[in-house]
Amino acid sequence: MNDDGFKKYLHLSLAGFGSIALSIVFFFCIYRSESFLISINNFFSILMPFLYGGVIAYLLTPICVKLEKLFDKILVKNAKKPLKAKAFARQISVGLSLIIGVLVLVGIFYLVLPQVITSVTNIVQSTPDNMQKFYTWSENYMNKNPQITEYFNQISADWLEDFNSWIKTDLMVNVQMIVTEFSNRVMGAIGIVKNIVIGCVVSIYFLEGRDHFLAQSRKLTYCFFSEPMANAVLGEVRFANKIFGGFIRGKLLDSLIIGIICFVVLSIMNMPYTMLISVIIGLTNIIPFVGPFIGAVPCVLLILTVNPIQSLYFIIFIIILQQFDGNILGPKILGQSTGVSGFWVLFSILFFGGLFGFVGMIIGVPVFAVIYNLISQFVNKKLKEKNLSSKTEDYENLDKVEDGKIKSI
């Protein structure tokens, strides 16, 4: 057997072996799906500090790049040993960018946390008075409406009986599970803090060696793919970086501005719990499209316990603020960074939010924008191969296609 025939049979054997191996792995994943998911979860738990570090480094990279350019002009330009001066400039830039990030977070907590604690303390202190007012109002209302009182008493008796039954059966049986779940939540919170601290250390290595890591990834890309495919992959990665970078950083800035505007306006309106409400509105505004309304619900309930009329004013203000953000401030900061319509924005938030929770709601829009771009490029390429138009508007009144020509209705 000649060499060409041997190579042919060798390739077929390897392909057959790979197919059988992948089939076995796929069957194992389906048959032992629970164990497989636990293994995947444990794997990502181990890598979580590196994921945190990557996110921190990604957010701090623009600051680090600007600082490095500044120190290059100061240190490297007239240095006797440019390479050492450049390395030193990078180390200073990495350290300062991390310090700036920490100072920003500490400053936010220093300004916000005392006000939030004061607001929560006021809520706790005013709860008995508010409950007493509600009890007095309900008692007067019940006295004026005896039929409603009788109906309410019947419901209360049934509810009390069910509640006592639940305490004697479900609660006492599941108290150990509740304590265990609470302990797991506490340990999970401690684990998140630990991962963030380790992630800060990891981010230093990512920032300092970012050029080397990028070079290694490009090297691997051209190793495993052909030149046209590798160029296409790098182009899509650059597009994804543009979408993610512009969207995430722009959304953080947009939410900060919205929080400040909310604080100023609510202070002028003399609203209760001004700082707490502004923090909630600012944080939830990070979620595109539905964020302001999600944050408005608990805020309305907070204000409602103090002054129902002011809660109505607050609802009107939130609607105006959302319109300002959606039509003026948001487009000004973000521009058309995603290129995704409002329908797909809502779809991506609900879909990725259902899969990954709060994080999915934040990253859903840029992730879907990248997927949307890939599908659009594939569809347009296939249409051009068939000598058909790739413009969507040409298909709006389409009746049929004959000989590569679109005929409208």
C-alpha positions as CSV (number, residue, x, y, z in Angstrom):
1,M,0.0,0.0,0.0
2,N,1.4,3.4,-1.0
3,D,1.7,6.4,1.3
4,D,-1.3,8.2,-0.1
5,G,-3.5,5.2,0.5
6,F,-2.2,4.7,4.0
7,K,-2.8,8.4,4.9
8,K,-6.3,8.1,3.5
9,Y,-7.2,5.1,5.6
10,L,-5.5,6.7,8.6
11,H,-7.6,9.8,8.3
12,L,-10.8,7.7,7.9
13,S,-9.9,5.7,10.9
14,L,-9.2,8.8,13.0
15,A,-12.5,10.4,11.8
16,G,-14.4,7.2,12.7
17,F,-12.8,7.0,16.1
18,G,-13.5,10.6,16.8
19,S,-17.1,10.2,15.8
20,I,-17.6,7.2,18.1
21,A,-15.8,9.0,21.0
22,L,-18.0,12.1,20.6
23,S,-21.1,9.9,20.5
24,I,-20.1,8.2,23.7
25,V,-19.4,11.5,25.4
26,F,-22.7,12.9,24.1
27,F,-24.6,9.8,25.4
28,F,-22.9,10.1,28.8
29,C,-23.8,13.8,29.0
30,I,-27.5,13.0,28.3
31,Y,-27.7,9.9,30.5
32,R,-25.8,11.5,33.4
33,S,-26.9,15.0,32.8
34,E,-27.2,15.9,36.5
35,S,-23.6,14.7,37.3
36,F,-22.4,16.4,34.1
37,L,-24.0,19.8,35.1
38,I,-22.5,19.5,38.6
39,S,-19.1,18.9,37.0
40,I,-19.5,21.9,34.7
41,N,-20.6,24.0,37.7
42,N,-17.6,22.9,39.8
43,F,-15.3,23.6,36.8
44,F,-16.6,27.2,36.4
45,S,-16.4,27.7,40.2
46,I,-12.7,26.9,40.1
47,L,-12.2,29.3,37.3
48,M,-14.4,32.0,38.8
49,P,-11.5,34.1,40.2
50,F,-10.0,34.2,36.7
51,L,-13.4,35.3,35.2
52,Y,-13.7,38.1,37.8
53,G,-10.1,39.1,37.0
54,G,-10.8,39.1,33.3
55,V,-13.9,41.3,33.8
56,I,-12.0,43.7,36.0
57,A,-9.1,43.9,33.6
58,Y,-11.5,44.5,30.7
59,L,-13.2,47.4,32.4
60,L,-9.9,48.9,33.5
61,T,-8.1,48.5,30.2
62,P,-9.1,51.9,28.7
63,I,-7.8,53.7,31.8
64,C,-4.6,51.6,31.8
65,V,-4.0,52.4,28.1
66,K,-4.4,56.1,28.5
67,L,-2.1,56.2,31.6
68,E,0.5,54.1,29.7
69,K,0.5,56.5,26.8
70,L,1.0,59.4,29.2
71,F,3.9,57.7,31.0
72,D,5.5,56.7,27.7
73,K,5.8,60.3,26.8
74,I,7.3,61.2,30.2
75,L,9.6,58.2,30.8
76,V,10.3,56.4,27.6
77,K,10.9,59.3,25.2
78,N,14.3,60.4,26.6
79,A,15.2,57.1,28.5
80,K,18.6,55.5,28.0
81,K,17.0,52.1,28.2
82,P,13.7,52.4,26.4
83,L,12.6,48.7,27.0
84,K,13.1,48.9,30.8
85,A,11.4,52.4,30.9
86,K,8.5,51.0,28.9
87,A,8.1,48.0,31.2
88,F,8.2,50.4,34.2
89,A,5.6,52.7,32.6
90,R,3.3,49.7,32.1
91,Q,3.7,48.6,35.7
92,I,2.9,52.1,37.0
93,S,-0.1,52.3,34.7
94,V,-1.4,49.0,35.8
95,G,-1.0,49.9,39.5
96,L,-2.6,53.3,39.1
97,S,-5.5,52.0,37.1
98,L,-6.3,49.4,39.8
99,I,-6.0,52.1,42.5
100,I,-8.3,54.4,40.5
101,G,-10.9,51.6,40.2
102,V,-10.7,50.8,43.9
103,L,-10.9,54.6,44.9
104,V,-14.0,55.0,42.6
105,L,-15.8,52.1,44.4
106,V,-14.7,53.3,47.8
107,G,-15.9,56.8,47.0
108,I,-19.3,55.6,45.8
109,F,-19.7,53.4,48.9
110,Y,-18.5,56.3,51.2
111,L,-21.1,58.7,49.6
112,V,-23.9,56.2,49.2
113,L,-23.7,53.7,52.0
114,P,-24.3,56.1,55.0
115,Q,-27.4,57.5,53.2
116,V,-28.7,54.0,52.4
117,I,-28.2,52.9,56.1
118,T,-30.0,56.1,57.2
119,S,-32.9,55.4,54.8
120,V,-33.2,51.7,55.9
121,T,-33.0,52.8,59.6
122,N,-35.8,55.3,59.0
123,I,-37.9,52.6,57.3
124,V,-37.4,50.3,60.3
125,Q,-38.2,53.0,62.8
126,S,-41.3,54.3,60.9
127,T,-42.7,50.8,60.3
128,P,-44.6,50.6,63.7
129,D,-46.2,54.0,63.2
130,N,-47.2,53.2,59.6
131,M,-48.6,49.8,60.7
132,Q,-50.6,51.6,63.4
133,K,-52.0,54.1,60.9
134,F,-52.9,51.3,58.6
135,Y,-54.5,49.3,61.4
136,T,-56.6,52.4,62.5
137,W,-57.7,53.1,58.9
138,S,-58.6,49.4,58.3
139,E,-60.5,49.2,61.6
140,N,-62.6,52.3,60.8
141,Y,-63.3,51.0,57.4
142,M,-64.4,47.6,58.8
143,N,-66.7,49.3,61.3
144,K,-68.4,51.1,58.5
145,N,-68.7,47.9,56.4
146,P,-69.9,45.0,58.6
147,Q,-70.3,42.6,55.6
148,I,-66.7,43.1,54.6
149,T,-65.7,42.6,58.2
150,E,-67.5,39.2,58.4
151,Y,-66.0,38.1,55.1
152,F,-62.5,39.2,56.2
153,N,-62.9,37.4,59.6
154,Q,-63.8,34.2,57.7
155,I,-60.7,34.5,55.5
156,S,-58.5,35.3,58.5
157,A,-59.7,32.2,60.4
158,D,-59.0,30.0,57.4
159,W,-55.7,31.6,56.8
160,L,-54.7,31.3,60.5
161,E,-55.7,27.6,60.5
162,D,-53.6,27.0,57.4
163,F,-50.7,28.9,58.9
164,N,-50.7,26.9,62.1
165,S,-50.9,23.7,60.1
166,W,-47.9,24.9,58.0
167,I,-45.9,25.6,61.2
168,K,-46.6,22.2,62.7
169,T,-45.9,20.3,59.5
170,D,-43.8,21.9,56.8
171,L,-41.8,24.4,58.8
172,M,-40.7,22.1,61.6
173,V,-39.8,19.4,59.1
174,N,-37.9,21.7,56.8
175,V,-36.2,23.9,59.4
176,Q,-32.9,22.1,59.0
177,M,-33.1,22.5,55.2
178,I,-33.8,26.3,55.7
179,V,-30.9,26.7,58.1
180,T,-28.7,24.7,55.6
181,E,-29.8,26.9,52.7
182,F,-29.2,30.1,54.7
183,S,-25.7,28.9,55.6
184,N,-25.0,28.1,51.9
185,R,-26.1,31.6,50.9
186,V,-23.8,33.1,53.5
187,M,-20.9,30.9,52.4
188,G,-21.7,31.8,48.8
189,A,-21.5,35.6,49.6
190,I,-18.2,35.0,51.3
191,G,-17.0,33.0,48.3
192,I,-18.0,35.9,46.0
193,V,-15.9,38.4,48.1
194,K,-13.0,36.0,48.0
195,N,-13.2,35.6,44.3
196,I,-13.3,39.4,43.8
197,V,-10.2,39.9,45.9
198,I,-8.3,37.1,44.1
199,G,-9.8,38.5,40.8
200,C,-8.1,41.9,41.5
201,V,-4.8,40.2,41.8
202,V,-5.4,38.2,38.6
203,S,-6.4,41.4,36.8
204,I,-2.9,42.8,37.4
205,Y,-1.4,39.9,35.5
206,F,-4.0,40.3,32.7
207,L,-3.4,44.0,32.4
208,E,0.4,43.7,32.5
209,G,0.6,40.8,30.0
210,R,-2.4,41.8,27.8
211,D,-0.2,42.2,24.6
212,H,1.4,38.9,25.1
213,F,-1.9,37.1,25.8
214,L,-3.4,38.7,22.7
215,A,-0.4,37.7,20.6
216,Q,-0.7,34.1,21.8
217,S,-4.4,34.0,21.0
218,R,-3.8,35.3,17.5
219,K,-1.0,32.7,17.1
220,L,-3.3,29.9,18.0
221,T,-6.0,31.3,15.7
222,Y,-3.7,31.2,12.7
223,C,-2.5,27.8,13.8
224,F,-5.9,26.1,13.7
225,F,-7.6,28.0,10.9
226,S,-6.8,28.9,7.4
227,E,-5.8,32.5,6.7
228,P,-9.3,33.7,5.4
229,M,-11.0,32.0,8.3
230,A,-8.5,33.3,10.9
231,N,-8.9,36.8,9.5
232,A,-12.7,36.5,9.7
233,V,-12.4,35.2,13.3
234,L,-10.2,38.1,14.4
235,G,-12.6,40.5,12.7
236,E,-15.5,39.1,14.6
237,V,-13.6,39.3,17.9
238,R,-12.8,43.0,17.2
239,F,-16.5,43.6,16.4
240,A,-17.5,41.8,19.7
241,N,-15.0,43.8,21.7
242,K,-16.3,47.1,20.1
243,I,-19.9,46.1,21.0
244,F,-19.2,44.9,24.5
245,G,-16.8,47.6,25.4
246,G,-19.0,50.4,24.1
247,F,-22.2,49.0,25.6
248,I,-21.0,48.0,29.1
249,R,-18.9,51.1,29.7
250,G,-21.5,53.4,28.2
251,K,-24.3,51.8,30.2
252,L,-22.3,52.2,33.4
253,L,-21.8,55.9,32.7
254,D,-25.5,56.3,31.6
255,S,-26.7,54.6,34.8
256,L,-24.4,56.8,37.0
257,I,-25.8,60.0,35.3
258,I,-29.4,58.7,35.7
259,G,-28.8,58.0,39.4
260,I,-27.4,61.5,40.0
261,I,-30.3,63.1,38.1
262,C,-32.8,61.0,40.1
263,F,-31.1,62.1,43.4
264,V,-31.2,65.8,42.5
265,V,-34.8,65.8,41.3
266,L,-36.1,63.7,44.2
267,S,-34.3,66.0,46.7
268,I,-36.0,69.1,45.1
269,M,-39.3,67.2,45.3
270,N,-38.6,66.4,48.9
271,M,-39.2,62.7,48.4
272,P,-38.5,60.3,51.3
273,Y,-35.6,57.8,51.1
274,T,-34.0,59.9,48.3
275,M,-30.5,58.3,48.3
276,L,-31.8,54.7,48.6
277,I,-34.3,55.2,45.8
278,S,-31.6,56.9,43.6
279,V,-29.2,53.9,44.2
280,I,-31.9,51.4,43.2
281,I,-32.9,53.4,40.1
282,G,-29.2,53.8,39.1
283,L,-28.4,50.1,39.6
284,T,-31.4,48.7,37.8
285,N,-30.9,51.2,34.9
286,I,-27.9,49.0,34.0
287,I,-30.5,46.5,32.7
288,P,-31.6,47.9,29.2
289,F,-35.2,48.7,28.4
290,V,-36.9,47.2,31.5
291,G,-34.4,48.2,34.2
292,P,-36.0,51.6,35.2
293,F,-39.4,49.9,35.6
294,I,-38.0,47.0,37.6
295,G,-36.4,49.5,40.0
296,A,-39.4,51.7,40.2
297,V,-41.7,49.0,41.7
298,P,-40.0,48.7,45.1
299,C,-39.4,52.4,45.2
300,V,-43.1,53.2,44.7
301,L,-43.9,50.8,47.5
302,L,-41.4,52.5,49.8
303,I,-42.8,56.0,49.1
304,L,-46.4,54.6,49.3
305,T,-45.8,53.7,53.0
306,V,-45.0,57.4,53.7
307,N,-47.1,59.4,51.3
308,P,-49.4,57.9,48.6
309,I,-49.7,61.2,46.7
310,Q,-45.9,61.5,46.4
311,S,-45.8,57.9,45.1
312,L,-48.0,59.1,42.2
313,Y,-45.6,62.0,41.5
314,F,-42.7,59.5,41.6
315,I,-44.4,57.3,39.0
316,I,-44.8,60.3,36.7
317,F,-41.2,61.4,37.2
318,I,-39.9,57.8,36.4
319,I,-41.9,57.8,33.2
320,I,-40.4,61.1,32.2
321,L,-36.9,60.0,33.3
322,Q,-37.1,56.8,31.3
323,Q,-38.2,58.7,28.2
324,F,-35.3,61.1,28.6
325,D,-32.8,58.2,29.0
326,G,-34.3,56.2,26.2
327,N,-34.6,58.9,23.6
328,I,-31.9,61.5,24.5
329,L,-29.2,60.4,27.1
330,G,-28.9,56.8,26.1
331,P,-28.5,57.3,22.4
332,K,-26.1,60.2,23.0
333,I,-23.8,58.0,25.2
334,L,-24.2,54.6,23.5
335,G,-25.1,55.7,20.0
336,Q,-26.3,52.9,17.8
337,S,-23.6,50.6,19.3
338,T,-25.6,47.4,19.1
339,G,-27.6,47.9,15.9
340,V,-30.4,45.8,17.4
341,S,-34.1,46.9,17.2
342,G,-36.3,47.3,20.3
343,F,-38.0,44.0,19.8
344,W,-34.7,42.0,19.8
345,V,-33.5,44.0,22.8
346,L,-36.5,42.9,24.8
347,F,-36.1,39.3,23.5
348,S,-32.4,39.2,24.4
349,I,-33.1,40.5,27.9
350,L,-35.8,38.0,28.6
351,F,-34.0,35.1,27.0
352,F,-30.5,35.5,28.5
353,G,-32.1,36.7,31.8
354,G,-34.0,33.4,32.0
355,L,-30.7,31.5,31.3
356,F,-28.2,33.4,33.4
357,G,-30.3,35.6,35.8
358,F,-29.3,39.2,36.5
359,V,-25.9,38.9,34.6
360,G,-27.7,37.6,31.6
361,M,-30.0,40.6,31.6
362,I,-27.0,42.9,31.5
363,I,-24.9,41.1,28.9
364,G,-27.8,39.8,26.8
365,V,-28.1,42.8,24.4
366,P,-24.4,42.9,23.4
367,V,-24.2,39.0,23.1
368,F,-27.3,39.0,20.9
369,A,-25.9,41.8,18.8
370,V,-22.8,39.7,18.1
371,I,-24.9,36.6,17.2
372,Y,-27.2,38.8,15.1
373,N,-24.2,40.2,13.2
374,L,-22.8,36.7,12.5
375,I,-26.2,35.4,11.2
376,S,-26.6,38.6,9.1
377,Q,-23.2,38.1,7.5
378,F,-23.9,34.4,6.8
379,V,-27.3,35.1,5.2
380,N,-25.9,38.0,3.1
381,K,-23.1,35.9,1.9
382,K,-25.4,33.0,0.8
383,L,-27.7,35.5,-0.9
384,K,-24.8,37.1,-2.9
385,E,-23.7,33.6,-3.9
386,K,-27.2,33.2,-5.4
387,N,-27.0,36.6,-7.0
388,L,-29.9,37.9,-4.8
389,S,-30.2,41.2,-3.0
390,S,-29.0,41.3,0.5
391,K,-31.1,44.4,1.4
392,T,-34.0,43.6,3.7
393,E,-36.2,46.3,2.3
394,D,-36.2,44.6,-1.1
395,Y,-38.1,41.6,0.5
396,E,-40.8,43.7,2.1
397,N,-43.3,43.5,-0.8
398,L,-41.9,40.2,-2.3
399,D,-44.2,38.0,-4.4
400,K,-41.7,35.6,-5.8
401,V,-38.1,35.3,-7.2
402,E,-37.5,34.4,-10.8
403,D,-34.1,34.1,-12.5
404,G,-32.5,35.9,-9.5
405,K,-34.8,38.9,-9.8
406,I,-37.2,39.9,-7.0
407,K,-40.8,40.5,-8.1
408,S,-43.0,42.6,-5.9
409,I,-46.7,42.2,-5.2
